[in-house]
């Protein structure tokens, strides 16, 4: 039976199963895969159990499983999606080779992977840990550069949980989706350069890098900051800029996000109070997204705004680029963010 017919059968089961490819199979523990495995039985034209979690495959079964997978006869259940997501999130490049994953499933995997990598890096912001984060970020940009509309599924995964890593991932996903809307024609015409795209993505995820230099008691405070504490926080843009050299990230796209995400076009921002055209495109976009993602996250001392409320408030605030704010408002509406 052909692979397409097997797909038709699994689709007919309300997408209860999906095919697994040899690369994914090879990433599992050889003798004890982490999830249940099923095979397509041509005699009865049905998908039947092959391996149950907790068991152990023999050497003969391992060889047979590899062959059946090559022939397109091995499936996993979508009931095991959480296990599958967690597993692949540790080897994110697998999303580029598994053609059976849907966009929403890839979005789940990317969210887990990048949230974990951001957390690890912010806890230890050194080159060795950064390289691990960068590897996964490059998988994400490779995935998006071929179809920027995929960023919409990512933006739907925004978290309301407070924390530096959650804020970083929210800003990365929303920022790339907004960039995709603003630059849609450039993406269609191939005018977006991969290297610049990579660096801008890094800027979105790492714009708050300097926060890692703040005392823990400020980061963990469950009440509004006092004046002295606020002044310390306001130094995080300069701290972040200084850290970029040690990470070999001295690129304009990254620097603008790190240095300028608290600048405002009317000159009311910090640290340099630049305004108008002196505020870069990347700085404007990152600043807008940073504010939006801060507003929709729960804090110990206040409840989160809804995405609609936050987008509307930013659109009415002349300190932000009005064109970008308008596109963000339309994006939030079209994504039906809650």
C-alpha positions, 0 to 999 in steps of 0.5 A: 500500500502506498504512503499516501494511502496510509496517510489517508487511513490515518487522516480518516481516524481523525488524525489520531496517529501520525507517521514517524520518520527514521530521523525521529526514530533514531533520536529515541532510546534504541531499546526503550522508546519514550512513547507507544509505537504503532505499525500499519498492518496491510492485511487488515488495513489498520494501525495496530500496537507495536511497542508499549512504553515500559517494555524493551525492544529486542535486537531483532525488533530494533532492526525490524522497526528501522525497516518498517519506519523507512517503509512508512509503516510506523506511527505514534499516537497524537495522545502522546503529543506532550511526550513527543514535544518534550523529546524533540524539544531537546533536538530541535533540528528534528522539526526541519526533517519531520514533514508529518508535524503540523505547524501548531505542533512545531510551535509547541516544540519550539516554545518548549525548546527556546524557553528552556534554552533562554532560561539556561542562558539567562542563568549563566550568560556565558559563551558556551551556554549561548552557543546552545541557545544560538543553535536552536535559534538558527533552527527557528529562523531556518524554519521561518525564513521559508514561510514567515506566516509560520510565525503566527502559530508561534505568536499564539503560544505567548505565556502570561507567566512572569519570568525573564525566559518567558518574556524573551520567548514572548517577545521573540515570537510576537516580534517575528510575527509582527516583523512578518506582517510589516515586511510581508512583501519583502519576504515574498520577493526574497528581499529579507537577508538571512543573516540580518534576519538571524541577528534581528531574531537574536535581538528580540530574544536577548533584548533584556540580556542586561537584566541578568546583571541585576540583584536577585532581590529586585528581579524577585520583588513582589511589590512595585520598585522604589526609585533607587531600584528603578534606577538600577533596572534602568541600567539594564540596557547599558549592561546588556550592550556591554555583554554583547562583545563577550558573546561576539554579538556586536551586530547593529540588529542586536545592538539596536534591540538591546540598547533602544527597546526603552527609547521612544519616538517622542524622546521620553524613553531611556537611556539616551532619550533619542527620538524621531528618525534617530530611533532605529526601525529595529529599536522601535519594533523591539520597544513596542513588542517589549511593552506589549509582552510586559503588559500581558504578563502577570506580575506579583503586584498586578494582573495582566492586561488582555492582549486586546487591551494592551494593543489598544493602549499602545495604539493610543500612545504617541510614544510608539511608532503608530504604523507598527502599533496599528499592525500589532493591533491588527495582528492581535485581532487576527490571531484571536489572542486571549 
